Amino acid sequence: MTLLPLTLVLGGARSGKSRHAEALVEALPAPWVYIATAQAYDDEMRARIAEHRARRSQDWRTVDAPMALPEALRAAPPGQPVLVDCLTLWLTNLILAERDVSIATGELMAACREAQGPIVLVSNEVGLGIVPENALARRFRDEAGRLHQRLAAQADRVVFMVAGLPMQVK
């Protein structure tokens, strides 16, 4: 399976999206860059981050970029495959920091277009459930939906993960 320059992997919680994205990147020659957007605010999140790190080999170089994702993409060595995990955590960080999501999204889109190597983006599909009861959650869901639409339009390939199974959307 040939990896195209920009791949978007979407799915629900525990759908297998991170493992699938890692396998796509690992099919290419190492070394690989893993751009992590998570922030460890509590023990549960620290455990999730540790689980992700533990399954990656030493061929991965991890870059923490909770908000500076476009800059991290631009700093990736030319030709090295990059995995970003995940866009919904990045979006959460931006919203909570009261950053302009539209500007940040535009910068991300530009960084993806300028990339000098393959990129795999991982994100949670959050638009399949009920309408959230509070304004912040509705804003997050709407911003994530808009981000996914823009990236899917630009991506060479879009994969939707269901129960560990990849469904090719584009």
DSSP file with accessible surface (Angstrom, degrees, kcal/mol):
  #  RESIDUE AA STRUCTURE BP1 BP2  ACC     N-H-->O    O-->H-N    N-H-->O    O-->H-N    TCO  KAPPA ALPHA  PHI   PSI    X-CA   Y-CA   Z-CA
    1    1 A M              0   0  171      0, 0.0     2,-0.4     0, 0.0    26,-0.0   0.000 360.0 360.0 360.0 122.6    0.0    0.0    0.0
    2    2 A T        -     0   0  118      1,-0.0     2,-0.5    26,-0.0    26,-0.0  -0.713 360.0-132.4 -87.7 131.8    1.5    3.3   -1.1
    3    3 A L        -     0   0   21     -2,-0.4     4,-0.0    21,-0.1   117,-0.0  -0.723  19.2-142.3 -83.8 126.0    1.1    6.2    1.3
    4    4 A L        -     0   0   71     -2,-0.5   115,-0.3     1,-0.1     3,-0.1  -0.422  30.7 -97.6 -81.6 164.6    0.0    9.4   -0.4
    5    5 A P  S    S+     0   0   79      0, 0.0   114,-3.0     0, 0.0     2,-0.4   0.840 108.6  27.6 -56.7 -39.3    1.3   12.7    0.7
    6    6 A L  E     +a  119   0A   9    112,-0.2   150,-2.0   148,-0.1   151,-1.7  -0.964  68.5 175.7-131.8 118.5   -1.6   13.7    2.9
    7    7 A T  E     -ab 120 157A   0    112,-2.6   114,-3.2    -2,-0.4     2,-0.5  -0.977  14.0-158.5-122.5 132.6   -3.8   11.2    4.7
    8    8 A L  E     -ab 121 158A   0    149,-2.5   151,-2.9    -2,-0.4     2,-0.6  -0.954   6.4-166.0-110.1 123.1   -6.6   11.9    7.2
    9    9 A V  E     +ab 122 159A   0    112,-3.4   114,-2.3    -2,-0.5     2,-0.3  -0.954  12.9 179.4-112.9 113.8   -7.5    9.1    9.5
   10   10 A L  E     +ab 123 160A  15    149,-3.1   151,-3.1    -2,-0.6     2,-0.3  -0.793  14.0 128.4-110.1 156.6  -10.8    9.7   11.3
   11   11 A G  E     -ab 124 161A   0    112,-1.0   114,-1.9    -2,-0.3   151,-0.1  -0.931  49.5 -85.4 172.3 169.2  -12.7    7.5   13.8
   12   12 A G    >   -     0   0   29    149,-0.6     3,-1.6    -2,-0.3     5,-0.4  -0.177  68.5 -57.1 -80.1-179.5  -14.4    7.4   17.2
   13   13 A A  T 3  S+     0   0   86      1,-0.3    -1,-0.2   112,-0.2   111,-0.0  -0.356 125.0   2.9 -61.2 133.9  -12.7    6.7   20.5
   14   14 A R  T 3  S+     0   0  149      1,-0.1    -1,-0.3    -3,-0.1    -2,-0.1   0.775  88.8 132.5  58.4  32.7  -10.8    3.4   20.6
   15   15 A S  S <  S-     0   0   10     -3,-1.6   149,-2.1   148,-0.1    -2,-0.1   0.565  80.4-105.4 -86.5 -10.1  -11.6    2.8   16.9
   16   16 A G  S  > S+     0   0   25     -4,-0.2     4,-2.4   147,-0.1     5,-0.2   0.548  78.9 133.6  97.6  10.4   -8.0    1.8   16.1
   17   17 A K  H  > S+     0   0   17     -5,-0.4     4,-2.6     1,-0.2     5,-0.2   0.904  70.5  47.5 -65.0 -41.4   -7.2    5.1   14.3
   18   18 A S  H  > S+     0   0   15      2,-0.2     4,-2.7     1,-0.2    -1,-0.2   0.940 113.6  47.2 -66.5 -44.7   -3.9    5.7   16.0
   19   19 A R  H  > S+     0   0  149      1,-0.2     4,-2.3     2,-0.2    -1,-0.2   0.912 113.6  48.6 -62.9 -41.1   -2.6    2.2   15.5
   20   20 A H  H  X S+     0   0   36     -4,-2.4     4,-2.2     2,-0.2    -1,-0.2   0.932 111.8  49.0 -64.5 -44.3   -3.7    2.3   11.8
   21   21 A A  H  X S+     0   0    0     -4,-2.6     4,-2.1     1,-0.2    -2,-0.2   0.913 110.5  50.9 -61.6 -42.7   -2.0    5.6   11.3
   22   22 A E  H  X S+     0   0    9     -4,-2.7     4,-3.0     1,-0.2    -1,-0.2   0.914 109.0  51.4 -61.3 -41.5    1.2    4.4   12.9
   23   23 A A  H  X S+     0   0   53     -4,-2.3     4,-1.0     2,-0.2    -1,-0.2   0.889 107.3  53.5 -64.3 -37.9    1.1    1.3   10.6
   24   24 A L  H  < S+     0   0   13     -4,-2.2     3,-0.5     2,-0.2    -1,-0.2   0.933 114.2  41.4 -60.5 -45.7    0.7    3.5    7.5
   25   25 A V  H >< S+     0   0    0     -4,-2.1     3,-2.2     1,-0.2    -2,-0.2   0.918 110.1  57.1 -69.7 -41.5    3.8    5.6    8.5
   26   26 A E  H 3< S+     0   0   76     -4,-3.0    -1,-0.2     1,-0.3    -2,-0.2   0.673  92.4  70.6 -67.9 -12.6    5.8    2.5    9.6
   27   27 A A  T 3< S+     0   0   77     -4,-1.0    -1,-0.3    -3,-0.5    -2,-0.2   0.612  94.0  71.3 -74.9 -10.8    5.4    1.1    6.1
   28   28 A L  S <  S-     0   0   43     -3,-2.2   -26,-0.0    -4,-0.2     4,-0.0  -0.645 104.7 -79.5-100.3 160.9    7.7    3.8    4.9
   29   29 A P        -     0   0  107      0, 0.0    -1,-0.1     0, 0.0    -2,-0.1  -0.326  66.5 -88.0 -62.2 138.0   11.5    4.0    5.6
   30   30 A A  S    S+     0   0   42     -4,-0.1     2,-0.1    50,-0.1    30,-0.1  -0.369  87.4  77.1 -74.6 163.0   12.4    5.2    9.1
   31   31 A P        -     0   0   63      0, 0.0     2,-0.3     0, 0.0    29,-0.2   0.500  62.3-173.6 -82.8 162.8   13.0    7.6   10.8
   32   32 A W  E     -c   60   0A  19     27,-2.3    29,-2.6    -2,-0.1     2,-0.5  -0.889  19.0-134.6-123.3 152.7    9.5    8.9   11.5
   33   33 A V  E     -cd  61  82A   1     48,-2.7    50,-2.8    -2,-0.3     2,-0.6  -0.920  12.9-164.4-109.9 129.8    8.3   12.0   13.2
   34   34 A Y  E     -cd  62  83A   8     27,-2.8    29,-3.0    -2,-0.5     2,-0.7  -0.959   4.5-161.6-113.4 110.9    5.4   11.8   15.7
   35   35 A I  E     -cd  63  84A   0     48,-3.5    50,-2.4    -2,-0.6     2,-0.4  -0.876  11.3-162.0 -96.8 113.4    3.8   15.2   16.5
   36   36 A A  E     -cd  64  85A  13     27,-2.7    29,-3.3    -2,-0.7    50,-0.2  -0.819  18.5-178.9 -99.6 133.0    1.9   14.8   19.7
   37   37 A T        +     0   0    0     48,-1.6    49,-0.2    -2,-0.4    -1,-0.1   0.465  45.7 114.0-106.8  -4.7   -0.8   17.4   20.7
   38   38 A A        -     0   0   22     47,-0.5     2,-0.4     7,-0.0    27,-0.1  -0.336  48.9-156.1 -70.8 149.0   -1.9   15.9   24.0
   39   39 A Q        -     0   0   55     27,-0.1     2,-1.4    -2,-0.0     3,-0.2  -0.992  18.2-130.6-122.2 135.1   -1.3   17.7   27.3
   40   40 A A        +     0   0   43     -2,-0.4     3,-0.0     1,-0.2    -2,-0.0  -0.639  42.8 154.1 -90.0  86.9   -1.2   15.6   30.5
   41   41 A Y        +     0   0  156     -2,-1.4     2,-0.3     1,-0.0    -1,-0.2   0.648  67.0  14.2 -85.5 -17.9   -3.5   17.4   32.8
   42   42 A D  S  > S-     0   0   78     -3,-0.2     4,-2.3     1,-0.1     5,-0.2  -0.916  85.5 -93.9-150.1 173.7   -4.4   14.4   34.9
   43   43 A D  H  > S+     0   0  123     -2,-0.3     4,-2.3     1,-0.2     5,-0.2   0.872 119.5  55.2 -62.5 -37.9   -3.3   10.8   35.7
   44   44 A E  H  > S+     0   0   99      1,-0.2     4,-2.0     2,-0.2    -1,-0.2   0.930 110.5  44.8 -63.7 -42.9   -5.7    9.2   33.2
   45   45 A M  H  > S+     0   0   34      2,-0.2     4,-2.5     1,-0.2     5,-0.2   0.894 110.3  55.0 -70.2 -35.9   -4.2   11.4   30.3
   46   46 A R  H  X S+     0   0  114     -4,-2.3     4,-2.4     1,-0.2    -1,-0.2   0.908 108.4  49.7 -60.1 -40.3   -0.7   10.7   31.5
   47   47 A A  H  X S+     0   0   60     -4,-2.3     4,-2.3     2,-0.2    -2,-0.2   0.902 109.9  50.3 -66.1 -40.4   -1.5    6.9   31.3
   48   48 A R  H  X S+     0   0   99     -4,-2.0     4,-2.1     2,-0.2    -2,-0.2   0.920 111.7  47.8 -62.6 -44.4   -2.9    7.4   27.7
   49   49 A I  H  X S+     0   0   40     -4,-2.5     4,-2.5     1,-0.2    -2,-0.2   0.928 111.3  50.7 -63.0 -43.8    0.2    9.2   26.6
   50   50 A A  H  X S+     0   0   56     -4,-2.4     4,-2.6    -5,-0.2    -2,-0.2   0.893 108.0  53.4 -62.1 -38.7    2.5    6.6   28.2
   51   51 A E  H  X S+     0   0   81     -4,-2.3     4,-1.2     2,-0.2    -1,-0.2   0.925 110.5  46.6 -62.2 -45.0    0.5    3.8   26.4
   52   52 A H  H  < S+     0   0   32     -4,-2.1     4,-0.5     1,-0.2     3,-0.4   0.927 114.2  47.4 -63.2 -45.1    1.1    5.5   23.0
   53   53 A R  H >< S+     0   0  106     -4,-2.5     3,-1.2     1,-0.2    -2,-0.2   0.888 106.5  58.5 -63.7 -39.2    4.8    6.1   23.7
   54   54 A A  H 3< S+     0   0   87     -4,-2.6    -1,-0.2     1,-0.3    -2,-0.2   0.805 103.6  50.9 -64.7 -29.6    5.4    2.6   24.8
   55   55 A R  T 3< S+     0   0   58     -4,-1.2     2,-0.4    -3,-0.4    -1,-0.3   0.574  93.3  90.1 -88.1  -5.3    4.2    1.0   21.6
   56   56 A R  S <  S-     0   0   26     -3,-1.2     2,-0.0    -4,-0.5   -34,-0.0  -0.744  73.3-131.9 -92.2 138.5    6.4    3.2   19.4
   57   57 A S    >   -     0   0   55     -2,-0.4     3,-1.7     1,-0.1    -1,-0.1  -0.192  32.2 -95.7 -77.1 176.3    9.9    2.0   18.5
   58   58 A Q  T 3  S+     0   0  196      1,-0.3    -1,-0.1     3,-0.0    -2,-0.0   0.558 115.3  79.2 -70.6  -8.5   13.1    4.1   18.8
   59   59 A D  T 3  S+     0   0   87    -28,-0.1   -27,-2.3     2,-0.0     2,-0.4   0.560  79.4  86.8 -75.2  -8.7   12.7    4.9   15.1
   60   60 A W  E <   -c   32   0A  19     -3,-1.7     2,-0.5   -29,-0.2   -27,-0.2  -0.782  64.2-157.8 -92.7 136.4   10.1    7.5   16.1
   61   61 A R  E     -c   33   0A 115    -29,-2.6   -27,-2.8    -2,-0.4     2,-0.4  -0.968  17.3-146.3-110.0 120.2   11.1   11.0   17.1
   62   62 A T  E     -c   34   0A  44     -2,-0.5     2,-0.5   -29,-0.2   -27,-0.2  -0.740  14.7-172.3 -93.2 133.4    8.4   12.6   19.2
   63   63 A V  E     -c   35   0A  36    -29,-3.0   -27,-2.7    -2,-0.4     2,-0.6  -0.991  16.7-143.2-121.5 121.6    7.7   16.3   19.0
   64   64 A D  E     +c   36   0A  97     -2,-0.5   -27,-0.2   -29,-0.2     3,-0.1  -0.778  31.8 158.9 -86.9 122.0    5.3   17.8   21.5
   65   65 A A        +     0   0    5    -29,-3.3     4,-0.1    -2,-0.6     7,-0.1  -0.556   7.5 166.8-142.6  71.9    3.2   20.5   19.9
   66   66 A P  S    S-     0   0   38      0, 0.0    27,-0.2     0, 0.0    28,-0.2   0.810  90.6  -3.7 -61.8 -28.4    0.0   21.1   21.9
   67   67 A M  S    S+     0   0   49     26,-0.1     2,-1.0    -3,-0.1    -2,-0.1   0.567 121.3  73.6-132.5 -25.8   -0.7   24.3   20.0
   68   68 A A     >  +     0   0   48      1,-0.2     4,-2.1     2,-0.1     5,-0.2  -0.219  55.7 136.6 -89.9  48.1    2.2   25.0   17.6
   69   69 A L  H  >  +     0   0    0     -2,-1.0     4,-2.5     2,-0.2     5,-0.2   0.928  67.4  50.5 -64.7 -47.9    1.2   22.3   15.2
   70   70 A P  H  > S+     0   0    2      0, 0.0     4,-2.2     0, 0.0    -1,-0.2   0.928 112.4  48.9 -58.2 -39.3    1.8   24.2   11.9
   71   71 A E  H  > S+     0   0   98      1,-0.2     4,-1.5     2,-0.2    -2,-0.2   0.899 110.0  51.1 -65.7 -40.2    5.2   25.2   13.1
   72   72 A A  H  X S+     0   0   14     -4,-2.1     4,-0.6     2,-0.2    -1,-0.2   0.895 109.7  50.3 -65.0 -39.2    6.1   21.6   14.1
   73   73 A L  H >< S+     0   0   11     -4,-2.5     3,-1.0     1,-0.2    -2,-0.2   0.922 110.5  49.3 -63.5 -43.3    5.0   20.4   10.6
   74   74 A R  H 3< S+     0   0  114     -4,-2.2    -1,-0.2     1,-0.2    -2,-0.2   0.792 108.8  54.2 -66.4 -27.2    7.2   23.0    9.0
   75   75 A A  H 3< S+     0   0   75     -4,-1.5    -1,-0.2    -5,-0.2    -2,-0.2   0.566  81.3 114.4 -84.6  -8.1   10.1   22.0   11.2
   76   76 A A  S << S-     0   0   19     -3,-1.0    40,-0.2    -4,-0.6     3,-0.1  -0.364  81.2 -99.6 -63.8 139.5    9.9   18.3   10.2
   77   77 A P    >   -     0   0   43      0, 0.0     3,-1.9     0, 0.0    -1,-0.1  -0.333  49.0 -94.3 -59.8 136.6   13.0   17.2    8.2
   78   78 A P  T 3  S+     0   0  100      0, 0.0    39,-0.2     0, 0.0    37,-0.0  -0.252 107.6  12.1 -54.3 134.4   12.3   17.1    4.4
   79   79 A G  T 3  S+     0   0   48     37,-1.1    38,-0.1     1,-0.2    36,-0.0   0.188  93.3 124.9  85.8 -17.0   11.2   13.7    3.2
   80   80 A Q    <   -     0   0   45     -3,-1.9    -1,-0.2    37,-0.1   -48,-0.1  -0.615  66.5-115.1 -79.5 132.5   10.6   12.2    6.7
   81   81 A P        -     0   0    8      0, 0.0   -48,-2.7     0, 0.0     2,-0.4  -0.409  32.8-156.1 -64.6 140.3    7.1   10.8    7.2
   82   82 A V  E     -de  33 119A   5     36,-2.4    38,-2.7   -50,-0.2     2,-0.4  -0.966  11.3-165.4-124.0 135.9    5.1   12.6    9.9
   83   83 A L  E     -de  34 120A   0    -50,-2.8   -48,-3.5    -2,-0.4     2,-0.5  -0.980   6.0-160.7-117.2 131.1    2.2   11.5   12.0
   84   84 A V  E     -de  35 121A   0     36,-2.9    38,-2.4    -2,-0.4     2,-0.4  -0.962  10.4-151.6-111.9 122.7    0.0   14.0   13.9
   85   85 A D  E     +de  36 122A  16    -50,-2.4   -48,-1.6    -2,-0.5   -47,-0.5  -0.931  64.2   2.5-138.5 109.0   -2.0   12.6   16.8
   86   86 A C     >  +     0   0    4     36,-0.6     4,-1.7    -2,-0.4    -1,-0.3   0.665  38.8 180.0-138.0 162.2   -4.4   14.1   17.2
   87   87 A L  H  > S+     0   0    0     35,-2.9     4,-2.7    -3,-0.3    36,-0.2   0.806  92.6  57.8 -69.8 -32.3   -6.2   17.1   15.7
   88   88 A T  H  > S+     0   0    6     34,-0.3     4,-2.3     2,-0.2    -1,-0.2   0.875 107.0  48.6 -71.1 -32.2   -9.1   17.1   18.1
   89   89 A L  H  > S+     0   0   48      2,-0.2     4,-2.6    -3,-0.2    -1,-0.2   0.912 111.6  50.5 -68.7 -40.2   -6.8   17.5   21.1
   90   90 A W  H  X S+     0   0    1     -4,-1.7     4,-2.3     2,-0.2    -2,-0.2   0.940 110.8  48.9 -58.5 -45.8   -5.0   20.3   19.2
   91   91 A L  H  X S+     0   0    0     -4,-2.7     4,-2.6     1,-0.2    -2,-0.2   0.914 109.9  51.4 -61.6 -43.3   -8.4   21.9   18.6
   92   92 A T  H  X S+     0   0   45     -4,-2.3     4,-2.8     1,-0.2     5,-0.3   0.932 109.2  50.8 -58.7 -45.7   -9.3   21.6   22.3
   93   93 A N  H  X S+     0   0    8     -4,-2.6     4,-1.7     1,-0.2    -1,-0.2   0.907 111.1  48.5 -60.0 -42.1   -6.1   23.2   23.3
   94   94 A L  H  <>S+     0   0    1     -4,-2.3     5,-2.8     2,-0.2    -1,-0.2   0.933 112.8  46.9 -63.7 -46.8   -6.7   26.1   20.9
   95   95 A I  H ><5S+     0   0   10     -4,-2.6     3,-1.6     1,-0.2    -2,-0.2   0.933 112.7  48.5 -62.8 -46.7  -10.3   26.7   22.1
   96   96 A L  H 3<5S+     0   0  107     -4,-2.8    -1,-0.2     1,-0.3    -2,-0.2   0.831 111.9  49.8 -65.9 -28.8   -9.3   26.5   25.8
   97   97 A A  T 3<5S-     0   0   48     -4,-1.7    -1,-0.3    -5,-0.3    -2,-0.2   0.403 113.8-122.1 -86.3   1.8   -6.5   29.0   25.2
   98   98 A E  T < 5 +     0   0  177     -3,-1.6    -3,-0.2    -4,-0.2     2,-0.2   0.842  55.5 159.5  58.2  38.8   -9.0   31.3   23.4
   99   99 A R      < -     0   0  123     -5,-2.8     2,-0.9    -6,-0.2    -1,-0.2  -0.521  54.0 -95.8 -82.5 160.2   -7.0   31.2   20.2
  100  100 A D     >  -     0   0   90      1,-0.2     4,-2.3    -2,-0.2     5,-0.2  -0.662  36.1-165.9 -79.6 106.6   -8.5   32.1   16.8
  101  101 A V  H  > S+     0   0    3     -2,-0.9     4,-2.9     1,-0.2     5,-0.2   0.871  83.9  56.4 -64.8 -37.2   -9.4   28.6   15.5
  102  102 A S  H  > S+     0   0   81      2,-0.2     4,-2.2     1,-0.2    -1,-0.2   0.930 110.5  43.8 -63.0 -43.7  -10.0   29.9   11.9
  103  103 A I  H  > S+     0   0   98      2,-0.2     4,-2.3     1,-0.2    -2,-0.2   0.941 114.7  49.4 -66.5 -45.3   -6.5   31.5   11.7
  104  104 A A  H  X S+     0   0   10     -4,-2.3     4,-2.3     1,-0.2    -2,-0.2   0.903 110.6  50.8 -62.1 -39.7   -4.9   28.4   13.3
  105  105 A T  H  X S+     0   0    8     -4,-2.9     4,-2.7     2,-0.2    -1,-0.2   0.917 108.7  51.5 -64.6 -42.2   -6.8   26.1   10.9
  106  106 A G  H  X S+     0   0   26     -4,-2.2     4,-2.2    -5,-0.2    -1,-0.2   0.904 109.7  49.9 -59.9 -40.3   -5.6   28.2    7.9
  107  107 A E  H  X S+     0   0   82     -4,-2.3     4,-2.4     2,-0.2    -2,-0.2   0.892 110.5  50.3 -66.2 -38.4   -2.0   27.9    9.1
  108  108 A L  H  X S+     0   0    0     -4,-2.3     4,-2.3     2,-0.2    -2,-0.2   0.929 109.4  50.7 -64.4 -44.7   -2.4   24.1    9.4
  109  109 A M  H  X S+     0   0    8     -4,-2.7     4,-2.1     1,-0.2    -2,-0.2   0.923 111.8  47.9 -59.2 -43.9   -3.8   23.9    5.9
  110  110 A A  H  X S+     0   0   17     -4,-2.2     4,-2.1     1,-0.2    -1,-0.2   0.918 109.7  52.1 -64.5 -42.5   -0.9   25.9    4.6
  111  111 A A  H  X S+     0   0    2     -4,-2.4     4,-0.6     1,-0.2    -1,-0.2   0.893 109.5  50.4 -62.8 -36.8    1.7   23.8    6.5
  112  112 A C  H >< S+     0   0   10     -4,-2.3     3,-0.7     1,-0.2    -1,-0.2   0.907 110.4  49.2 -67.2 -40.2    0.1   20.6    5.0
  113  113 A R  H 3< S+     0   0  157     -4,-2.1    -1,-0.2     1,-0.2    -2,-0.2   0.856 113.3  47.2 -65.3 -34.6    0.3   22.0    1.5
  114  114 A E  H 3< S+     0   0  103     -4,-2.1    -1,-0.2    -5,-0.2    -2,-0.2   0.526  83.9 131.1 -84.3  -6.9    4.0   23.0    2.0
  115  115 A A    <<  -     0   0   40     -3,-0.7   -41,-0.1    -4,-0.6     4,-0.1  -0.133  48.6-154.0 -55.9 143.7    5.0   19.7    3.5
  116  116 A Q  S    S+     0   0  148    -40,-0.2   -37,-1.1   -36,-0.1    -1,-0.1   0.108  75.7  23.6-103.6  17.0    8.1   18.1    2.0
  117  117 A G  S    S-     0   0   20    -39,-0.2   -37,-0.1   -38,-0.1     2,-0.1  -0.967 100.9 -57.6-165.9 175.1    7.1   14.5    2.9
  118  118 A P        -     0   0   27      0, 0.0   -36,-2.4     0, 0.0     2,-0.4  -0.371  46.6-163.2 -68.5 142.8    4.1   12.4    3.7
  119  119 A I  E     -ae   6  82A   4   -114,-3.0  -112,-2.6  -115,-0.3     2,-0.5  -0.993   9.4-164.5-127.1 135.7    1.8   13.4    6.6
  120  120 A V  E     -ae   7  83A   0    -38,-2.7   -36,-2.9    -2,-0.4     2,-0.4  -0.988  11.5-162.8-118.5 121.0   -0.8   11.3    8.4
  121  121 A L  E     -ae   8  84A   0   -114,-3.2  -112,-3.4    -2,-0.5     2,-0.4  -0.895   1.1-158.8-104.9 133.2   -3.3   13.2   10.5
  122  122 A V  E     +ae   9  85A   0    -38,-2.4   -35,-2.9    -2,-0.4   -36,-0.6  -0.906  19.4 162.6-111.5 136.5   -5.4   11.5   13.1
  123  123 A S  E     -a   10   0A   0   -114,-2.3  -112,-1.0    -2,-0.4     2,-0.5  -0.995  36.9-113.7-152.2 153.1   -8.6   13.0   14.5
  124  124 A N  E     -a   11   0A  37     -2,-0.3     2,-0.8  -114,-0.2  -112,-0.2  -0.740  24.1-135.2 -87.0 128.5  -11.7   11.9   16.4
  125  125 A E        +     0   0   47   -114,-1.9     3,-0.2    -2,-0.5  -112,-0.2  -0.764  34.5 165.5 -81.3 114.0  -15.0   12.0   14.5
  126  126 A V    >   +     0   0   51     -2,-0.8     3,-0.6    15,-0.2    -1,-0.1   0.369  52.0  83.4-112.1   2.9  -17.3   13.7   17.0
  127  127 A G  T 3  S+     0   0   43      1,-0.2    -1,-0.1    14,-0.1    -2,-0.0   0.296  70.4  78.0 -93.5  12.1  -20.2   14.6   14.8
  128  128 A L  T 3  S+     0   0  136     -3,-0.2    -1,-0.2     2,-0.0    -2,-0.1   0.485  85.2  67.7 -98.7  -3.3  -22.1   11.2   14.9
  129  129 A G  S <  S-     0   0   63     -3,-0.6    -3,-0.0     1,-0.2     2,-0.0  -0.109  94.5 -55.2-101.3-158.9  -23.6   11.5   18.3
  130  130 A I        -     0   0  155      1,-0.1    -1,-0.2    -2,-0.1     3,-0.0  -0.265  64.2 -87.2 -75.7 165.1  -26.3   13.7   20.0
  131  131 A V        -     0   0   99      1,-0.1    -1,-0.1     2,-0.0     7,-0.1  -0.593  53.5-113.5 -72.2 123.5  -26.3   17.5   20.0
  132  132 A P        -     0   0   32      0, 0.0    -1,-0.1     0, 0.0     6,-0.1  -0.251  14.9-131.5 -59.8 152.7  -24.2   18.5   23.1
  133  133 A E  S    S+     0   0  184     -3,-0.0     2,-0.3     4,-0.0    -2,-0.0   0.672  82.2  58.5 -82.5 -17.4  -26.1   20.2   25.8
  134  134 A N  S  > S-     0   0   76      1,-0.1     4,-2.2     0, 0.0     5,-0.2  -0.826  80.9-121.3-119.8 159.5  -23.7   23.2   26.4
  135  135 A A  H  > S+     0   0   65     -2,-0.3     4,-2.7     1,-0.2     5,-0.2   0.854 109.4  53.4 -63.5 -39.7  -22.4   25.9   24.1
  136  136 A L  H  > S+     0   0   93      2,-0.2     4,-2.6     1,-0.2    -1,-0.2   0.936 111.0  46.3 -63.6 -44.0  -18.7   25.0   24.5
  137  137 A A  H  > S+     0   0   32      2,-0.2     4,-2.5     1,-0.2    -2,-0.2   0.891 113.1  49.8 -66.1 -38.2  -19.3   21.4   23.5
  138  138 A R  H  X S+     0   0   87     -4,-2.2     4,-2.5     2,-0.2    -1,-0.2   0.920 110.8  50.0 -66.4 -40.1  -21.4   22.4   20.5
  139  139 A R  H  X S+     0   0   94     -4,-2.7     4,-3.0     2,-0.2     5,-0.2   0.938 110.8  49.6 -62.4 -45.3  -18.7   24.9   19.4
  140  140 A F  H  X S+     0   0   47     -4,-2.6     4,-2.7     2,-0.2     5,-0.2   0.944 111.6  48.3 -58.5 -48.1  -16.1   22.2   19.7
  141  141 A R  H  X S+     0   0   55     -4,-2.5     4,-2.3     1,-0.2    -1,-0.2   0.923 114.4  46.2 -59.4 -43.7  -18.2   19.7   17.7
  142  142 A D  H  X S+     0   0   62     -4,-2.5     4,-2.4     2,-0.2    -1,-0.2   0.917 112.7  48.7 -67.0 -43.3  -18.8   22.3   15.0
  143  143 A E  H  X S+     0   0   32     -4,-3.0     4,-2.6     2,-0.2    -2,-0.2   0.905 111.8  50.2 -63.5 -41.4  -15.2   23.5   14.8
  144  144 A A  H  X S+     0   0    0     -4,-2.7     4,-2.9    -5,-0.2     5,-0.2   0.924 110.1  50.6 -63.1 -42.8  -14.1   19.8   14.5
  145  145 A G  H  X S+     0   0   23     -4,-2.3     4,-2.2    -5,-0.2    -2,-0.2   0.923 112.0  46.3 -61.5 -43.3  -16.6   19.2   11.7
  146  146 A R  H  X S+     0   0  126     -4,-2.4     4,-2.3     2,-0.2    -1,-0.2   0.918 112.8  50.3 -65.3 -42.8  -15.4   22.3    9.8
  147  147 A L  H  X S+     0   0    3     -4,-2.6     4,-2.6     1,-0.2     5,-0.2   0.941 111.1  48.8 -59.9 -46.4  -11.7   21.3   10.3
  148  148 A H  H  X S+     0   0    8     -4,-2.9     4,-2.9     1,-0.2     5,-0.2   0.897 110.0  51.5 -62.8 -40.8  -12.4   17.8    9.1
  149  149 A Q  H  X S+     0   0  147     -4,-2.2     4,-2.0    -5,-0.2    -1,-0.2   0.931 111.8  46.5 -62.1 -44.6  -14.2   19.0    6.0
  150  150 A R  H  X S+     0   0  105     -4,-2.3     4,-1.4     2,-0.2    -2,-0.2   0.928 116.3  44.2 -64.3 -44.4  -11.4   21.3    5.0
  151  151 A L  H  X S+     0   0    1     -4,-2.6     4,-2.4     1,-0.2    -2,-0.2   0.900 111.0  53.6 -68.8 -39.1   -8.7   18.7    5.6
  152  152 A A  H  < S+     0   0   28     -4,-2.9    -1,-0.2    -5,-0.2    -2,-0.2   0.888 107.2  52.4 -62.9 -37.2  -10.7   16.0    3.8
  153  153 A A  H  < S+     0   0   77     -4,-2.0    -1,-0.2    -5,-0.2    -2,-0.2   0.877 116.7  39.1 -65.0 -34.9  -11.0   18.2    0.8
  154  154 A Q  H  < S+     0   0   46     -4,-1.4    -2,-0.2    -5,-0.2    -1,-0.2   0.752  97.8  98.6 -85.9 -25.6   -7.2   18.8    0.7
  155  155 A A     <  -     0   0    3     -4,-2.4  -148,-0.2    -5,-0.1     3,-0.1  -0.261  64.7-146.1 -68.8 150.5   -6.2   15.2    1.6
  156  156 A D  S    S+     0   0   75   -150,-2.0     2,-0.3     1,-0.3  -149,-0.2   0.756  89.1  18.7 -80.1 -29.1   -5.1   12.7   -0.9
  157  157 A R  E     -b    7   0A   9   -151,-1.7  -149,-2.5  -153,-0.1     2,-0.4  -0.997  62.6-166.0-144.9 141.8   -6.7    9.9    1.1
  158  158 A V  E     -b    8   0A   7     12,-1.6    11,-2.9    -2,-0.3    12,-1.9  -0.999   9.5-170.6-128.7 128.6   -9.3    9.8    3.9
  159  159 A V  E     -bF   9 168A   2   -151,-2.9  -149,-3.1    -2,-0.4     2,-0.5  -0.972   8.3-157.6-120.3 133.7   -9.8    6.7    6.1
  160  160 A F  E     -bF  10 167A  48      7,-2.9     7,-2.2    -2,-0.4     2,-0.4  -0.960  14.9-145.3-111.8 122.5  -12.6    6.2    8.5
  161  161 A M  E     +bF  11 166A   4   -151,-3.1  -149,-0.6    -2,-0.5     2,-0.4  -0.751  19.6 176.7 -92.5 131.0  -11.9    3.6   11.3
  162  162 A V  E >  S- F   0 165A  64      3,-2.4     3,-2.6    -2,-0.4  -147,-0.1  -0.981  72.5 -24.1-133.9 118.0  -14.7    1.4   12.6
  163  163 A A  T 3  S-     0   0   88     -2,-0.4  -147,-0.1     1,-0.3  -148,-0.1   0.855 127.1 -49.4  50.5  41.0  -14.0   -1.3   15.2
  164  164 A G  T 3  S+     0   0   42   -149,-2.1    -1,-0.3     1,-0.2  -148,-0.1   0.468 115.6 116.8  81.2   1.6  -10.4   -1.5   14.1
  165  165 A L  E <   -F  162   0A 118     -3,-2.6    -3,-2.4  -150,-0.1     2,-0.4  -0.890  61.4-133.4-108.0 127.6  -11.3   -1.8   10.4
  166  166 A P  E     -F  161   0A  66      0, 0.0     2,-0.5     0, 0.0    -5,-0.2  -0.612  15.6-164.7 -80.7 131.4  -10.2    0.9    7.9
  167  167 A M  E     -F  160   0A 102     -7,-2.2    -7,-2.9    -2,-0.4     2,-0.6  -0.971  19.1-134.2-113.9 117.0  -12.8    2.1    5.5
  168  168 A Q  E     +F  159   0A 115     -2,-0.5    -9,-0.2    -9,-0.2   -11,-0.0  -0.609  30.6 170.1 -72.9 117.4  -11.4    4.1    2.6
  169  169 A V              0   0   99    -11,-2.9   -10,-0.2    -2,-0.6    -1,-0.2   0.790 360.0 360.0 -95.9 -36.4  -13.5    7.2    2.1
  170  170 A K              0   0   99    -12,-1.9   -12,-1.6     0, 0.0    -1,-0.3  -0.999 360.0 360.0-143.8 360.0  -11.3    9.0   -0.4
